[in-house]
């Protein structure tokens, strides 16, 4: 026989898991120091500049 499952409970558990995941991502994102955020931003800008510099110009 199969086990009886309460769907409402399962939905609530899934919602809690999703909330925990997003909370963890937010904590990781905002848990960085200002220097780390600025360094990551500078690296992203440099990467974008380097990529743009390697593009071919088509007339």
Secondary structure, DSSP 8 states (H G I E B T S, - for coil): ------HHHHHHHHHHHHHHHHHHHHHHHHTS-HHHHHHHHHHHHHHHHHHHHT-----
